[in-house]
Amino acid sequence: MSATKQKIITRTLNVTATWATNVLSCSTGATNHYLTTGDIVTLVTPNAPQELIKVAVTVTSGTAFTVPASDQFSTFTVGVVIIPTWRTGVATPLAPIAIPTRDANGSGIIQATNIVGAATSTFTVSGSVDGVGFISIGSLIVPASTGGTISLVIPSYWVYYQIGVTSIGAATAVQLTHSF
């Protein structure tokens, strides 16, 4: 199969923020962000001139972090943080994802890559034709070494897929992508 498009499967959380002296202090409220200092994120808001793309965070608590930001982001008070990695502690399944345009073979691939860490991680993948009733397609057991990758083919008859987090190893970050 040759995939035509590849997209990172991200986590998105609502944030509130305050700006002072070239630092944007962000809070996810009561929701744990599962970030570590140095993780790269993108921040998007309706009331700033542009996105803060691929900025490194400094974690101040399980629900707060800071990022460097010039004064043009002083109006950033609410928005979302887009997180491209899945870290230890994340246990929430993703909402069903509609499968986009497929390649000539009609199949798709979900891939999981160990970005950093020395522990195994496991994800489940389910498929659905209506976005309501899901049936297990298989599991992704991500190798315990940085750079380790595993893939799972999604057959062409599934219209939706859903990923569940079974476990993410200690001090490990995994990136999930889909290709169609």
Secondary structure, DSSP 8 states (H G I E B T S, - for coil): ---S-EEEE-EEEEEEEEEETTEEEEE-TTS-----TT-EEEEE-TTSSS-EEEEE-EEEETTEEEEE--GGGTT--EEEEEE--EETT-------EE-----TT--EEEEEEEEE-SS-EEEEEEEESSSSS-EEEEEEEE-SSTT-EEEEEE-TT-SEEEEEEEE--TT-EEEEEEE-
